[in-house]
Every structure is written in C-alpha cells, then in structure tokens.
Amino acid sequence: MLDLETTGISYLTEKITEVGIIKIKNGEIIDTFETFVNPEKPIPEKVQEITHITDEMVKDADTIDKVLPKMIEFIGDSVVVTHNTDFDVSYLKYNYEKYGYKFENTYLDTLRLAKAMFPDYKRYKLGVIADNLGITVEVALQYNDSYNETLISFANNMATIEGGTHETGFKTALTRAIND
C-alpha cells in the first residue's frame, strides 16, 4: 500500500514531499518504507494545513532523485495499492520516467473499487468507506502513520466481512491484491 504527499495536485509542476509504503502479506505487515522528500520548493500553506508537512520537516531530506532508487527497490514487482491511484501513479510514472525508470507495476485503486462496489455512497474517503462497512478504524485519518494504519485496518478488516455480494467482491479483490 502506497501513499504520496506532494506540494500540490499537478505532477507536472508539483513535487513529492513524503513517501509512505507498507508491504502486507497475508494480512500482516512485513516491511515499511517511509521518508520525507525535499521538494526543492516551498510547500504552500494550504498544503501544509492538509498534510501537516512543513518546509522545516523536509529541508534536510533527500531529494526525489536519491529517494526514487530506494523506493523502486523496495516496491520491486509488488502490486501497488492506493486510494485514488490516478494521483499517486501520475507522480510515480512522471518521476520514474524523468530519472530513467519505467513504472510497470500492477496497481489497484481502492477508490475506484469502492465506487464500483458501492455506487450509492455519497463520499468515498477511506474513513467513510470503513464506517459504511462497519469497520472500526482506531486512528483518525490524518497523514502518514495514521493514514497507513487506516489502510492496514481497512484491508485487514475487509477480510472479515461476511455476506452481501458487494462486500464479498470488494473483500476478494482487495485480498487478492494484498496477497499477490
């Protein structure tokens, strides 16, 4: 499961400020990769309010050209699971290409999966989906550790859902992605 924080929305003009990746196998965390990234530009105040990542926090961090090889090695050929994949994968593909790599991993978007499985939901934030499914998330959805813990809790709890076809389909797809 992967999450990126950035200085803004566009991968063409904005930069990655933090990378958080968790490897899960059979519902267990087997490894983590988390690091700040120096974006080499100021983080807008509005973005700091959302991500809680400040210029001070990233000023001494490695730049993406140094982080990327470590991140690529960590990811390997794993399936990449994110919530709102279009955002994260656009940054990955752009930076991979910029530094001479090719992003070829299979990826799964829990946001798209949730929209397909639960078309009647009004909102699709990860915490809202978990609430709608009766999954208790023990941490507030903020960023980094709490976001990653929410993803893990969501994935692990999906495996315990019984009943309806939507839930079963969601559980099967997510479980397959996590265990591959």
C-alpha positions as CSV (number, residue, x, y, z in Angstrom):
1,M,0.0,0.0,0.0
2,L,1.4,3.3,-1.1
3,D,0.7,6.9,-0.3
4,L,2.4,10.1,-1.5
5,E,2.2,13.6,-0.2
6,T,3.0,16.4,-2.5
7,T,3.3,20.2,-2.8
8,G,0.1,20.3,-4.9
9,I,-2.1,18.5,-7.4
10,S,-0.2,18.5,-10.7
11,Y,2.6,16.1,-11.2
12,L,4.0,18.3,-13.9
13,T,4.6,21.4,-11.6
14,E,4.5,20.0,-8.1
15,K,6.9,17.8,-6.1
16,I,6.7,14.8,-3.8
17,T,7.2,15.7,-0.1
18,E,6.7,12.3,1.5
19,V,6.5,8.6,0.6
20,G,4.8,6.0,2.7
21,I,4.8,2.4,1.6
22,I,3.7,-0.7,3.6
23,K,4.2,-4.3,2.4
24,I,1.4,-6.6,3.5
25,K,1.4,-10.3,3.1
26,N,-1.5,-12.5,4.3
27,G,-2.8,-9.6,6.3
28,E,0.5,-8.9,8.2
29,I,2.8,-6.0,7.8
30,I,6.1,-7.4,6.5
31,D,8.0,-4.2,5.8
32,T,7.6,-0.4,5.6
33,F,9.3,2.4,3.7
34,E,8.7,6.0,4.9
35,T,10.6,9.1,4.2
36,F,10.3,12.8,3.7
37,V,11.4,14.2,0.4
38,N,12.9,17.6,-0.1
39,P,10.8,19.1,-2.9
40,E,13.3,21.9,-3.5
41,K,10.5,24.4,-3.4
42,P,8.3,25.9,-0.6
43,I,5.3,23.9,0.4
44,P,2.2,26.1,0.1
45,E,0.5,27.0,3.3
46,K,-2.8,25.4,2.3
47,V,-1.0,22.1,1.5
48,Q,0.8,22.3,4.9
49,E,-2.6,22.6,6.6
50,I,-3.8,19.4,4.8
51,T,-0.7,17.2,5.1
52,H,0.8,18.6,8.2
53,I,4.1,18.6,6.4
54,T,6.2,21.8,6.7
55,D,9.2,23.2,4.9
56,E,11.2,22.6,8.2
57,M,10.3,18.9,8.1
58,V,11.6,18.3,4.6
59,K,14.5,20.8,4.4
60,D,17.2,18.2,5.2
61,A,15.6,15.3,3.5
62,D,16.9,13.6,0.3
63,T,15.6,14.9,-3.0
64,I,13.5,12.6,-5.2
65,D,16.4,11.6,-7.4
66,K,18.0,10.0,-4.3
67,V,14.8,8.6,-2.8
68,L,13.5,7.0,-6.0
69,P,16.0,4.2,-6.5
70,K,15.4,3.1,-2.8
71,M,11.7,3.3,-3.4
72,I,11.9,1.3,-6.6
73,E,14.0,-1.4,-4.9
74,F,11.5,-1.6,-2.0
75,I,8.4,-1.8,-4.3
76,G,10.0,-4.4,-6.6
77,D,7.3,-6.2,-8.6
78,S,4.7,-5.8,-5.9
79,V,1.1,-4.8,-6.7
80,V,0.8,-1.2,-5.7
81,V,-2.5,-0.5,-3.8
82,T,-3.5,3.1,-3.2
83,H,-6.6,5.1,-2.5
84,N,-7.1,7.5,-5.6
85,T,-4.5,5.8,-7.7
86,D,-4.7,8.4,-10.5
87,F,-3.0,10.9,-8.3
88,D,-0.2,8.7,-6.8
89,V,0.5,6.8,-10.0
90,S,0.8,10.0,-12.1
91,Y,3.6,11.2,-9.8
92,L,5.2,7.8,-9.9
93,K,5.1,7.5,-13.6
94,Y,6.4,11.0,-14.1
95,N,9.3,10.7,-11.7
96,Y,10.2,7.2,-12.9
97,E,10.4,8.4,-16.5
98,K,12.2,11.6,-15.5
99,Y,15.0,9.6,-13.9
100,G,15.3,6.8,-16.5
101,Y,13.0,4.2,-15.0
102,K,9.7,2.6,-16.2
103,F,6.8,2.1,-13.9
104,E,5.3,-1.3,-14.8
105,N,3.8,-2.5,-11.6
106,T,0.2,-3.7,-11.5
107,Y,-1.8,-1.3,-9.3
108,L,-5.2,-1.3,-7.6
109,D,-7.2,1.7,-6.7
110,T,-9.4,1.2,-3.6
111,L,-11.3,4.4,-4.5
112,R,-12.4,3.0,-7.9
113,L,-13.1,-0.3,-6.4
114,A,-15.3,1.2,-3.8
115,K,-17.2,3.4,-6.3
116,A,-17.9,0.3,-8.4
117,M,-18.9,-1.9,-5.5
118,F,-20.8,0.8,-3.5
119,P,-22.4,3.2,-6.1
120,D,-24.9,4.6,-3.5
121,Y,-22.2,6.0,-1.2
122,K,-22.1,9.8,-1.3
123,R,-18.5,10.1,-0.3
124,Y,-15.5,7.8,-0.9
125,K,-12.9,8.9,1.6
126,L,-11.2,5.8,3.1
127,G,-12.6,6.6,6.6
128,V,-16.1,7.0,5.3
129,I,-15.9,3.7,3.4
130,A,-14.7,1.9,6.5
131,D,-17.5,3.5,8.6
132,N,-20.1,2.5,6.0
133,L,-18.9,-1.1,6.1
134,G,-18.9,-1.1,9.9
135,I,-15.1,-1.3,10.1
136,T,-13.6,0.3,13.2
137,V,-10.6,2.4,12.4
138,E,-8.7,3.1,15.6
139,V,-6.9,6.2,14.3
140,A,-8.1,9.5,12.8
141,L,-7.4,9.7,9.1
142,Q,-4.7,12.3,9.0
143,Y,-1.4,11.5,7.3
144,N,1.5,9.1,7.3
145,D,1.3,6.7,10.2
146,S,-2.4,7.3,10.8
147,Y,-3.2,7.1,7.1
148,N,-1.2,3.9,6.7
149,E,-2.7,2.4,9.8
150,T,-6.1,3.2,8.4
151,L,-5.2,1.5,5.1
152,I,-4.0,-1.6,7.0
153,S,-7.0,-1.7,9.3
154,F,-9.3,-1.3,6.3
155,A,-7.5,-4.1,4.4
156,N,-7.3,-6.5,7.3
157,N,-10.9,-5.9,8.3
158,M,-12.2,-6.4,4.7
159,A,-11.1,-10.0,5.1
160,T,-13.6,-10.5,8.0
161,I,-16.7,-9.1,6.2
162,E,-19.4,-11.7,5.6
163,G,-22.5,-11.5,3.5
164,G,-23.6,-9.3,0.6
165,T,-22.2,-9.6,-2.9
166,H,-20.7,-6.1,-2.9
167,E,-18.8,-6.7,0.3
168,T,-17.6,-10.2,-0.8
169,G,-16.5,-8.8,-4.2
170,F,-14.6,-5.9,-2.5
171,K,-13.0,-8.3,0.0
172,T,-12.0,-10.7,-2.7
173,A,-10.4,-8.1,-4.9
174,L,-8.6,-6.3,-2.1
175,T,-7.4,-9.6,-0.5
176,R,-6.1,-10.8,-3.9
177,A,-4.2,-7.6,-4.4
178,I,-2.7,-7.6,-0.9
179,N,-1.7,-11.3,-1.0
180,D,-0.2,-11.3,-4.6
